[in-house]
């Protein structure tokens, strides 16, 4: 595990995640101030029919959190997928595991170490960025009026972000180990991110599955999602992740045999 952490920082991948999370905060603030200046300069906010546009980019705490969450739920996940799509497949193909496996380290333990190091870093980076953005927006924009965001609404959003990031990280690592293909480990999670949620979110069962987190993030509140539904969604998601972890660890278990034969 220590080796995976050191390797992640040495190769710069973990630093990239931190930079991306911080960059989204800057981009978020620039968007609000630039749109505010544009609307004022052109006088668009006073034109009929522009109320919705002005409300979308109003400098409020809720909007500041909402847009940052959208960055995390799309672009941050894509960065995670592309950064780690070859974390197992490239090392297997280049036979980098030959020495540790020959010295008695189980190949499955190598994969499990990647889950811990990469998964923990990806989730913590996203949550640190989320908390930092929320604090900055709270200080700059305030949290008053009818659209004020309560702690009870903010907590399920933060937890949902963490579960989303962990799921796609686990899916990417698992596919990289199972398929031994970096592109398969990238295309399947991206396809799930872009297509599956849109196709199945309309069904009632979505509130009890992984899709519930997307519903929470979209609405930016836990309204309509009970604690029982959230718990069921988390349970099914962690069950799927457990299966993926087991299959990937089992899939590389025969590497030692192949290496010894080679």
WOHU-V559768 format. One line per field, one symbol per residue. phi: phi as a letter, one per 40 degrees, with the letter a starting at -180 (. if undefined). A space follows every 50 residues. Layout:
phi->???
This chain:
phi->.ccccccccccgcccccccccccccccccddcccccccccccgcccccgb ccccccbccbcccccccccccccbcccccdcccbcbcbccccccgccdcc ccchccccccccccdcccccccccccccccccccccccccbgabgcccbc ccccccccccdccdcccccccccccccccfbcccccccccccccbccccb cccccccbbdcdcccccccfaccgbccccccccccccccccccccccccc cccccccccccc
